[in-house]
Amino acid sequence: MREFALRPEQSRGRRFPEPLHRYRNDYQRDRDRILHSRAFRRLEDKTQVFTTRFSDHFRNRLTHTIEVAQISRTVAGLMGLNVDLVEALALVHDIGHPPFGHSGEKCLNQIMQSFGDRFDHNLHALRIVESFEQRYADFPGLNLTFEVREGIVKHSRDYSPGDHPELAEYLLEQRPPLEAQLIDLTDEIAYDTADLDDGFEAKLFDLGTLREELSPFREFHDEVERRYPNAVPKLQFNETLKRLFDRLVTDLLENSLAQIEQSGVSSVEQVRQHPHRLIGFSPEAKPQNRIIREFLHRNLYSHPALVPEKEQGAQVVERLFQFYLDHPEKLPPWYAEQARQGLRHRVICDYIAGMTDHYVQRLHQELLGATQPALDSGNSG
């Protein structure tokens, strides 16, 4: 590991001190605790973009998380960062997402804003690992190291110390370590390229649209057509996407190393005190990445074929939330007790946010006697 990488012996430790393990360092233990958590397993039934109605082959939150971990480990290893810490952060980065993907998150946030509050999936993930996971007799939560908890909070955004005094222990005025900074960008690469793949497979856009609106794709597709003129369009697409993926990962790796060298940082503390984040794309790759994001928003995320399920999911969340506001005694005993003692809307939000897509729909039907709007069965693989 390089001098700017976080070593286990540099850890600020756990909230509840524990003896060191004979064979595993603390970040490896954190990774394993995350893997064995119920919240991690629930990712299998949480929507990424497509539900299983469209196909069993499309990504869900769990497969997306595994892809982020794979990219992150590769880049971290080549950069000389702490691969164990990076893997733990990659595996935990999405456990705070609610059911129904971003539509479910948007709905919960709108409901919470009506109470002068908000829903933030990073902060929900922190509550999961601090309180909601109950696996150990010695302490609540998973008792993860400070650095993993800090990375959960800070990997994708900078929180204002003035707006979030409850997060003061996480050094909000400082940059996160490089291992946490990396996750935000590997996550972006993973979902951008995967969403292109799934959207093409779902036939929501074709090669003509990709070539016309996505210049980075067109550049590589020209090369692929010359090399594989007789390949079927799907294989040409796969070869093109592979090259686009490689460009993004390579640029992130090489530009980040160059920025670190130019900054002169030689310790984790200097990384923390640096005025800006050091992991990032080059000036040449940033516009290409922006073009991909804009293409996906136009042609995938707002596609009419996906709108009915987004609206249905938000409707289910909203109705179930209102039901529990009116009938808090119907919550499971632990949550019902918390609702009596504290802010009812926060307890209900935390409960619903932890649900899988299928579970929240089942509860909606059981408690409200409502069936889901009929949707076309789609193609299942």
C-alpha positions, 0 to 999 in steps of 0.5 A, spaced: 500 500 500 502 507 498 503 512 504 496 515 502 492 509 503 489 507 510 492 502 514 488 498 519 492 500 524 491 507 523 483 506 524 480 510 529 477 504 532 470 501 533 464 505 537 464 499 542 472 496 543 473 489 541 479 485 541 483 484 534 482 478 530 487 473 529 487 472 522 483 478 519 484 485 520 478 490 522 476 492 515 476 485 513 471 483 519 467 489 517 466 487 510 464 480 512 459 483 517 456 487 511 456 481 507 452 477 513 447 482 514 440 482 513 440 489 509 445 486 504 441 480 503 435 484 501 438 488 496 437 482 491 429 484 491 430 492 490 430 495 484 436 498 480 432 500 474 428 494 471 424 490 476 424 482 474 417 483 470 422 485 465 427 480 465 430 476 470 437 478 467 437 485 468 441 488 474 438 489 481 441 492 487 445 486 489 448 485 482 449 492 481 453 492 488 457 486 486 459 490 480 461 496 484 465 492 488 469 488 482 471 495 479 473 498 486 477 492 488 481 493 481 482 500 481 484 500 488 489 495 488 492 498 482 492 505 485 495 502 492 489 503 496 487 499 501 483 494 498 479 491 504 477 497 506 474 499 499 471 492 498 467 494 505 465 500 502 463 498 496 458 492 499 455 497 504 454 503 499 447 502 497 444 498 503 440 504 505 436 505 498 428 503 499 424 499 495 422 501 488 429 504 486 429 512 485 422 513 485 421 510 492 427 514 494 423 520 491 417 519 494 419 517 501 423 524 501 417 528 499 413 525 505 418 526 510 419 534 507 412 535 509 414 533 516 420 538 515 424 532 515 428 528 509 430 521 507 437 520 505 439 513 503 446 514 506 444 517 513 439 511 513 445 506 511 448 509 517 442 508 522 442 500 519 449 499 521 449 503 527 442 500 530 437 496 526 442 490 524 441 486 531 446 480 530 451 481 536 450 480 544 455 485 546 453 491 542 447 494 537 448 494 530 454 491 526 459 496 530 463 497 524 470 501 524 470 509 524 472 509 517 467 505 514 461 509 517 465 515 515 465 512 508 458 511 508 456 518 510 461 521 506 463 517 499 458 521 495 457 528 498 459 533 502 455 534 508 455 541 511 457 541 519 452 547 520 446 543 517 448 536 520 451 537 527 449 530 529 454 528 524 460 532 527 464 526 529 465 524 522 469 530 520 465 533 515 469 539 514 475 534 512 475 530 505 474 523 506 480 518 505 481 516 498 478 509 499 471 512 500 472 518 494 473 512 490 466 509 491 462 515 488 466 514 481 466 507 481 459 507 482 457 511 477 461 507 472 458 501 474 450 504 473 452 508 467 454 502 463 450 497 466 444 501 465 446 502 457 446 494 457 440 493 460 436 499 456 439 496 450 437 489 452 430 491 453 429 494 446 428 501 449 433 504 445 437 501 439 444 502 435 441 507 431 439 512 437 446 510 441 450 512 435 446 518 434 446 521 441 452 518 444 458 520 441 463 516 446 459 510 444 459 512 436 467 512 436 468 505 439 462 502 435 465 505 428 472 501 431 468 495 432 464 495 426 471 495 422 473 489 426 467 485 426 463 487 420 459 480 420 457 480 428 450 480 430 448 487 433 448 485 440 455 482 439 457 489 436 454 492 442 457 488 447 464 489 444 463 497 444 460 497 451 466 493 453 471 499 450 467 504 453 467 501 460 475 500 459 476 507 457 472 510 463 475 505 468 482 507 465 481 514 465 479 514 473 485 510 475 490 514 471 487 521 472 486 520 480 494 517 480 496 524 476 492 528 481 495 525 487 502 526 485 500 533 483 497 535 490 504 532 493 499 528 499 503 523 502 499 521 508 491 520 509 491 526 514 494 530 508 488 527 503 483 529 509 486 536 509 486 537 501 481 543 499 478 538 494 477 531 492 483 527 489 479 521 485 476 523 479 475 523 471 480 527 467 477 534 463 477 530 457 473 524 460 468 528 464 464 531 458 463 524 455 461 521 462 456 527 462 453 525 455 452 518 457 448 521 463 444 525 459 442 520 454 440 515 460 435 520 463 432 522 456 432 515 453 431 510 459 430 513 466 424 517 463 422 512 458 414 511 458 415 503 458 418 505 466 413 510 468 407 506 470 411 501 475 415 508 478 408 511 479 405 504 482 411 504 486 410 511 489 403 510 490 404 503 494 409 507 499 405 513 500 399 509 501 402 504 506 406 510 510 399 514 511 396 507 513 402 506 519 401 514 521 393 512 522 395 506 525 402 505 528 399 500 533 400 495 526 407 496 526 411 490 528 412 491 536 419 494 536 417 499 531 411 500 534 414 502 541 419 506 537 413 510 534 410 511 541 417 514 544 419 518 538 418 521 531 412 517 528 414 519 521 421 517 522 420 510 525 415 509 519 420 511 514 425 507 517 421 501 517 418 502 509 425 504 507 428 497 509 423 493 505 424 489 499 419 491 493 415 484 494 415 485 501 412 492 501 407 490 495 405 484 499 404 488 506 400 494 502 395 488 499 394 485 506 393 491 510 389 495 505 386 490 501 388 493 495 391 489 489 396 492 484 394 495 477 395 490 472 401 491 468 403 487 462 407 481 463 413 483 459 419 478 457 422 473 463 428 470 462 
